[in-house]
Amino acid sequence: MNYQFLERLKSSIGDLEKQYYKQIYVHDYLRGNTIKKYSEENNIPCININVELSKLLNGVSNTRRPYKAVEYCTELIKEVESNIVCIDFYELLFEPSLKINPFDLFKNISRNKALIIAWRGEIKNGFFIHAEPSHPEYIKYSMCDAIVIK
């Protein structure tokens, strides 16, 4: 557990109100439990997107999954009564057959609800990087609209 991350996260929450896109990415690559700890300590809901979305997509045809995945993920987050939601374990959203850009999805949702998002990939030269360039799930995305704690 990195308590410095927790303190920086707490102090960054106030900055979200000034943002159009209310999202904080926590780059806790080695430890991986800051979001969970913050969620528990502050009574903020934490969603494991992989588990919840896979349950909802079970039985949905492959051709409908890209549409339903965005709809279901958006609803999962919007249905939470809190104004702040922690997001962790969302690697399923990088699945190429879903045709989703998780960063754009979270960015759009964050206009209405503050998101604290665990980032387990790389950060390099101002970009989030998921997977290696030769991997089908590879994506490189600019960090310009997000507060990043690393």
ABEGO torsion letter per residue (X at the ends): XBAAAAAAAAAAAAAAAABABBBBBBBBAAAGAAAAAAAAAAGBBBBBAAAAAAAAABGBBAAAAAAAAAAAAAAAAAABABABBBBBGAAAAABAAAGBBAAAAAAAAAAABBBBBBBABBBBGGBBBBEBAABAABBBBBAAABBBBX
